[in-house]
Amino acid sequence: MTDILILSNGPGEVTTWVRPVVQEIRRQFPQARLSVVLSPCPHASGREAAIARSYPDVDRVQAAEDFWPFLLRGKTAENWDWSDEGVVLFLGGDRLFPVLIGRRLGYRIVVYAEWHGQWYPWVDRFAMATPEAIAQAPPRYRHKLYAVGNLMADAGVMRSPLPPIDSQHPGRIGFLPGSKPLKLSLGVPLTLEIADYLGQQRPELEFVIPVAPSLDLDQLAAYANPDQNSTLAALNWTSAQLIHHQGHPYLKTRQGTRLKLHQEVPPHNLLKQCHLCITTVGANTAELAALGVPMVVLLPTHRLDVMRAWDGLPGLLANLPGLGSGFTTLFSWLTWQWLQRQSGGTRLAWANIWAGEQIVPEFLGQFPPSAIGDTVLDFLDHPQKLEQMRQKLRQVSGSGGAAEKIVNLLDFGRRQ
């Protein structure tokens, strides 16, 4: 028996990278034993292990809290056994982890890397998102690198036509405020404000929120409650209540605007029925691009003191007791000023990064919610703009197939 060990970490990686890859592994290697080991992630929700266990093609899952004993001593929480032959596949986390674990187990090592590789001497194969990423590698190691495409695009292989906008389809707007507490604390209130504004202008619009799999409904609703989210009072924005009606939950704002809550995983069918989505930065923008769903991307800085979701040294300083809040405000302000001075746009959305130009609108800073609403209304009034954005998204995100190419690299008996 062959063991295939997937290393991953955060909610975005588990839902958008791991899911299509495990399906492809089971197709190509039906007899292999497939294990998922999660490493700690500063953006983790705590439900990543449960999400991985929900995938029927996965045989074993170890949660992030049990990672360090496994890395240091090679011992899993459930004392897993390992076969003599296997592969470690990296799909998120610190790229040193697959090197250490692969060498301990005596397994081959395959790393999926979007932009650049690391630890070239000790990794057997790299699956790179683009040929340009291969060109950046040291020449003596390029024989290890293979262009596989954008793994995010595998979510969008089955694309649907853009829904028409007419009396039968007045318009559906999706909101993706994030899955991490620091994003949700501002993202949910902003969502409610934008929905209220749009609802006043176009009462016929339908609003939906695909709830992140790392959240339950009560957790999401807490960010719409001023007693649990101080951002609402600080900005004097609207609140909302969680309503359950005949098995269909929704948030209802003080003005009566309803935002339907959906918990399908993955929410691709729902998203493909949206005329446009309003999303925070992150993996959401790549997934929407892969699905060909037009979007408006937001990075609000209305409360700089709550934006502590950085990695590395800035994240550590931002969370220091006593000093963290002041450092966060200063660092966020400096970052904002720097971004404002950049020419040609900030390139926050993945589609804009891939294209090197602004395909989808980006709003960064302390913008009024009505500005987002007006942008959405302009798109709805000019559906040809939505279709143009959709076509460009399909061009830059590719046609899928990265998962198959990555899994092809796991079989070291094949000639590549």
N, C-alpha and C positions, 0 to 999 in steps of 0.2 A: 504494500500500500504506500502511496505517495502522500505526504503532507504538504499542503499549501497554507502558509501562514500569512495573513494580511495584517499589516500594521497600519493603524489609522488613529485619528484623535477627535476632531471637533464635529459639531453637528452638520456643518456644510459638507465635509468630506464623507461622513458616513452616509448621508442621504443622496449625494450627487455623484460621488466617485465609487464608493464601495458597492452600492446597489447594482449598477449595470455590470460591474466587473464580476461579482459573485454569480450573477446569472450566466455570464459567458463562461466562467470557469466550470460551472456545472454542465454546460452544454458540451464543452470540449473535453473535460476530464470528469466524466460521471462517477468514476470509482475513487476519485481522490477525496481525502479528508480535509475539509475546509475549516480553518480556525481563524477567528478575528480577535486580535489583541489590541486594546485601546490604550493609548498613552495619555497622560494628563494634558489638558488644553485650557488656557486661560479663558476661553470663550465657551467652554463646555456647559451644558445644561444639567448634566447628571443622568440624562435619559438615553445617552448614546448607546449604551449596552443593550437596553431594551429594544431600541430601534434595530440594532444589528441582529438581535435574537428573533425579531419578527420576520427576517428574511428566510424563507424556507430552505434555501440552498446552503445555508451556513450550518455547520455541525456543532461548533463550539465557539463560545464568546467569553472573553475575560474583560471585566470592567477596568476603567482607568485607575481606580483606587488600589488595585492589586498589581500595578505595572512594575513598580520599583523592585520588589523581590524577584520578579521574573527577570528583569534586566540584569540585576546584580548577581543573582544566584541560579538563574535558570529554572526556578521553581514556580509553577502556577498555583493559584489558590486551590484548584481542584486536583492537583497532582496529575496533570495530563501526561500521557506517554507520547513519545515522538518516534516516528519511523526513521530508519537510517537514511532514507532518501526524501528530499523535500526542497521547497523554494520559499524564500521570504519575499513577499511583495509589499513594497512601501506605497501607501496611499494616504499620506498625511502624518505630520508630526516632525520630530527632529530627525534629520537624515543620518545622524550617527547611529540611531537606534537599530535600523536594519543591519548595519555593518556589525555591531556588537552581537546582536542576536543570531544573525546568520553564521558568524564565525563560531559561536558557541555550539550551535546545533549542527554545524558542518553542512549547511544548506547553501545553495546558490542564492544570489541576491539580485532582485530586479527592482528598480526604483522608477516610479513615475515622477517626472519633473517637468513643470511647465516652461520654466525660463532658463535654468542652468543646473548643472549637476554638481555634486560634491563627492569627496572620498572616492575619486576615480579609480585608484589602484585596487580597491577592495570590493567594488561593486561589479558584478558580472555583466549586467546589461542595464541601460537606461532607456526608458520610454519617454521621448521628448515630444512636447506639444507641436513644435514647428521645426522645419529645417534650419531656420535662423538660430534656434537654440543650440543645434548641433554645431553650427559654425563657430560659436563662441567657446566651445570646449577646446582644451589643449589638443593639438593635432595627434599626439601619440595615443590618445584615448578615444578618438572619434570612432574607431571601429566597434566600440561598445555601445554607441548611441544609435537609436532608431527613431525616426519620425513616425508618430502614431496618430497625430491629430489632437484635437481638443476633446478631452473626455467628457466635458460638460455637454458637448453637442449630442451625445448619445441619448440624452433626454428628449431631444427634439426630432428624432428620426421620423416619427409618425406625426407630421404637422397637419393642421387643419386649415381650411381657408379662413380668412378674417371674417367674423360675423358681419352681416350688413347692418347698417344703421338706418332704420326706418320705423314706421308705426308698429311693426311687429317686433322689432328689436331696437328699442329706444336707446340702449347703451348699457353695458355692464362695465363697471370700474372695479378693478381689484386693488386691494391695499396689502402691502407686505411690509409691516413696520419693523420686522426683525425678530430675532429669537433670543437675544441676549438682554439681560436686565438693563444695562446702560443704554442700549438702543431703544428698548421698549418704553423706558421712563419718559422719553421725549417723543418717540415715534408714535405711540398710541394716541396721546393728546393731539399731536399734529394731524394724525389720520382723522380724528373726530372733527377737528376744525375744518379740514378740507371737505369732508363729507357733508357737513352742515352747509357750507358755502355752495357746494355743487347742488345739494338738494333744494336749496332756496331758488337757484337759477333754473334747475331742470328737475322738477319733482318726479318725473317719470324714470330717472336713472336708477339702476340697481347697483348696490354696493356690496362687495363680498370681501371677506378676509380668509385666506387659506391659513389656518392656524398652524404654526410650526410644530412638527412632531415632538419637539422637546418641551412643549407647553400643554397644560390642560386649560380648559375654558375658564376656570376660576382664577388661575394665574394670570391669564391674559386680561380678564376683566378687572383685576386689581389695579392695573395701570390706568384704567378709566375712572377710578374711584379717588376723589380728592383726599379721602381719609388715609389712603394707602400710597398715593403718589403726589408728592409735594409740588411737582412740576405744574400740575393743573392750577393750583392756587397761585404759584409764583408768576405764571404767565396769564392768569385770568382767562384760561381757555375752558371749553365746555367739558362736561363729564358725561358718563353714560352708565347704564345699568345692563347687567346680563339678564336676558329674558329667555325662558324656555317655553316654546309654544308648539305643542304637538310634535315633539321630537326635533324641532328645528330651532336651534339657538341663534340669538342675534344680540348685538349691542344696540341699545336705543338711547340716543342723546337726549339732552333736555329739550331740544327743539323738535324731537320726534323722528329724527333721521334714523333709519335702521341699516345696520351693517350685518349681513348674514355671515355666520361663522361656519366654516367647513373644515372637517378633520380628515379628509381623505389623504392617504400617503401612498405614493406621491400625488400632489394635487394637479397633475398635468392636464387632465380633462377639464377641470374648472378653469385653469389659467388660459387654456386655448379658446375658451368661450368668452374671454374678456376682450373688450375692444381696446383697452389700455390699462396698464397697471402703474401704480405709484409705489415705488419701492425704495428702501434704504440701500446703501452701498453694500457690497459683499457678494456671496455666492448666488444670491437671488438674481442679480443682474446677468450672470452667465447662464443661469437656467432659463430665464425669460428669453434671452437672446437665442438660445438653442431651440426653444419652442416657437420662435418667430413672433413673440408677443410684444407689441409696442409698449414703451415704458417712459416714465419720467423718474429720474433718479435724484434722491435727496440726501444731503449730508447737512442736517440742521445744526447750528451752533448757538441756538437761543439760550442755552444754559451751558456755558463752557465748563463750569465746575463739575458737571456730571459726566463729562466725556473722558472716562479713564480706561477705555477698552483698548489700550495699546499693548503691544508686545515689547519685550526687551527692557532696557534700562528706563525709558520713559514710563512704562507701565509700573515698574517697581517704585519709582519716585512719586508717581501720581497717587499711589496708595499708601504712602507713609503716614502714620498717625500724626496729626497736627500740621504737618508740612504739605501733605498731599494735595489738599484743596487749592492752596495758593499756587503750588507748582503747576497743577493741572490747568488753572485759569491762564497763567502766564504762557505755558507751553502751547496751549490751544490757540491763544490769541496770536502768538508768533507764527504758528503753523498756518493759521487763517490768513495772516498778512502775506506770508510767503506764497500761498496758493493764489491769492488774489493778484499777485504780480506776474504770475506765469503767463506766457503768451500762448495763444491758441487754445485755451481751455484747460481745465484741470484734469480731465481724463480719469474720472472716478469709476465709471461703469466699465465692466469688462468688455462690452462690445466696442466702446470708444477706445479702450486700450489696444484691443486687437487691431482695429482699423486705423489707429493713429489719427483719427479725426472724430468730431462729435456727430455721431449717428443719432443718439438719444439725448434729450435735454438733461442737463445736470443743474441742480440748484444747491449751492453751497453757501452757508452763512445764516444770517438772521432775517430771512425772507418772510413776508406776510403770507399766511396760508392762502389768502385770496389770489396771490400771484400764481400759485400752483393750480388753483381752480380755474383761473382764466386761461392758463396754458392748456389744460384738459379740454375746456370748452372750445377753444380754437381748433384743436385736433378733431373733436367730434363734429364741428361745423365744416371741416375740410377733410373728409375721409380719405381723399387721395394722399394726404400727408401721412396718414397712418399706414396706408399700403406701401408708400415709398420707404418708410422706416422699416416695415416688416421685410421687404425684399432685401434691404441692406443688412438686416440682422441675419437673414438666412445666408447671405454671401459670406459674412465674416465668421460665423460660427461653424460653418462646415456642414457636412451631410451625415455625420455620425460615423461609427465604425472603429473609434479609438479603443473601446473595450475589447473588441475582438483582436485587434493588433497587439494590445498589451498582453492578453492571455496567450497569444501565439508565442510571445517571448519566454513564457514559462517553461516551454518544452525545449530543453537544451539539445534534444536529439534532432530537432529540425534545423535545416539550413535556412538562414535568413538572407 
